[in-house]
Amino acid sequence: MVTYSTNELISSSELAKKFGSYLAQIKDQSVDKLAVLKNNKVEAIIISKDEYESMKEALKEMEAKKILQSIENGFEDIEKGRTHSIDKLWDEL
C-alpha cells in the first residue's frame, strides 16, 4: 500500500486553484507525487513525466518477461509430452 505525507495530499479544488505551483513542485522534485483527493478519497496521483516513463518501461519489461516465461514453460511441457490449448496459454498471458 502506498503512503502519502501531508504535503503530498491535495484536494481537487486546491489543485484547480494552484495548479501551476503544484506542477512546479513535481517538476523540481520537492515532492515525489501528489495525491488528489475528492470527497476525502484519493482519486488520482500526479507524478513527473520521467517517473511515468520509467514506470511504463518497467511494466513493459515485466510483461515481456512473463511472455518469455510462458513460452519457456510451453517448450518444457512439449519436451515432457504435455500440450496445452492456445486458449489456455492465452489465459496465462
Secondary structure as GFF3:
##gff-version 3
##sequence-region A 1 93
A	DSSP	three_ten_helix	6	8	.	.	.	ID=ss1
A	DSSP	beta_strand	9	11	.	.	.	ID=ss2
A	DSSP	alpha_helix	12	17	.	.	.	ID=ss3
A	DSSP	alpha_helix	19	27	.	.	.	ID=ss4
A	DSSP	beta_strand	33	38	.	.	.	ID=ss5
A	DSSP	beta_strand	41	47	.	.	.	ID=ss6
A	DSSP	alpha_helix	49	79	.	.	.	ID=ss7
A	DSSP	alpha_helix	86	92	.	.	.	ID=ss8
###
